[in-house]
Amino acid sequence: MLKKNRSTPNTAVIPVLYYPDVREAVEWLTTALPFTLRLRNSDTRCQLSHGNGAIIVAKPGVHANAAPSTQQSPAAHSVTLRVTAIDELFGRAKAAGARVLAEPADHMYGERQCSFLDPWGHPWTLSETIFDSDPADWGGELLVE
């Protein structure tokens, strides 16, 4: 069990996404996607939450000892958000300037998904469960539940 700390999201994995303008990125992410601003550390770092997950939005290279990975291309990662009302959220993202990679579509593994790039080139996938799928039905192998 994780210890409670009001200064950090109560989730075990917290990706850090780098944007040149943190305030602008937070505004876009909380308008186009279902994120809520949780904590503003400064103009260079904020925490956002969605359901039981969280991300940190940070400005790259702020600290002299910043890891070289903060300077990597935004496409060096992809983030998937599990959501409800995927078609509505996809419409919001498109209206806010997202570049569509894949329109919402149903998949054999029980998810309706779409993909897009935010205005800074970060790839996002929205995924909504439409039915409970046994992985064995589509060639997967569930190893841990």
N, C-alpha and C positions, 0 to 999 in steps of 0.2 A: 504494500500500500504506500502510495506517495504521501509525503508530509505536506500539509497545507501551507501555502505561502501566498499571500495576497498579491505579491509582486510578480508572480509568474502564473501562466495558465495551468490549470489542473489537468494536464494531459501528458502522456509519456513521450510523445514525439512532436517536436515543434520545428517545422521547416523555417528557414530564414530566406526570404526572397529579397533580392537587391533591386532597388529602383533609384534613379538619379534624383528624384524629388519625392520624398516620403509623403508629404502632405497631399500632393496631387495624386499619388498612387492610392493612398488610403481613401481619398474622396471617391476615386473611381471604383475601388474594390467594394466599398460600402454602399455605393449606388447601384452598380451593375450586378453585383453578386451578393449572396446572403451573409456577408460578414458584418460584424459589429465591432466598432472600435472599443477595445477593452482597456488599454493603457497607453498613454502617450509618454514615452520616456523623454523625448526631446524632438527637435525638428528632424533628427536623423534616425529615429528608431521608434516603432509603435508595435503594439500587440493587437491582433485581430482575432476574434473567435467566431466559430461556426459550429453549432451543436456542441459535441464534446471534444472538438478539435480546435486547433489554433495555429496561426502563423505569426511570424515576426516580419515586418516590413522595415528594411534598413537601407541606409545610403551606403554604397560600397566605398571601401577604402577610407573610412572616417578616422580610424585609429592608425597610427604609424606602424603598428605590428599586425595590421589586417592580413588575413590569409590571402594568398594569391587567388583562391577560388572565388573571392568576392568580385573579381574582375572578369570572371567567365561570362560567356554569352548567356542570355536568359534561357536559351533553348538547351542548356546543359541539364535541365530538369523539366519535369512536367508535374502538375498538381491535379489530382482528381478530388472533386467535392461530391459527396453523396448528398442529394437534395430531394425535395419534393417539388412539384410544379415545375418540372424541367423546361417545358415549352415556354412558360412565362419568363423564367430566368434567362433562357436563351435569348428571348426577344429583348429583354432588358440589356443584356450584354451587347447584342448587336446594335441596339439603339445608342448605346454609350460608346460605340466605336470599335468593338471587337472585330477582328478579322476571322471570318468563319473558315474552319478547316473541315468540319463535318457537321451537317445538319442533324437534329435529333433523329435517332433511329433505334428500333427495338432489336435486341440481340438474343440469341438462343440461350445465353447464360443468365437470363432473367433481368437484364438491365436495359433501360432506354438511355442512350448516351449521345452527347454531342461534344465537339471540340472547337476551340478558337484560340486566337492569340490576343492578349490584351494589348493596349496601345504601345507598350514597351517591348513587345515581342515574347512575353512569358506565355508558354502553352498551358491551357486549362482544359480539363474534361469535366463535364457535369454528368452525373450518373444517378438515375432514379430507378429503384427496384420496382419492377412491374409484376414479377412472380418469383416464388421460391424455386430455384433450379438445383437439381442434383448434379454436381459436376460430372459424375459418371455418364450422364445423358449426353454430354457434348465433348467428351474426351478428356476431361480434367480428372484429377485425383486429389480428393480432400485428405490432407495428411493430419491436420489438427483442427479441432472445432472449438 
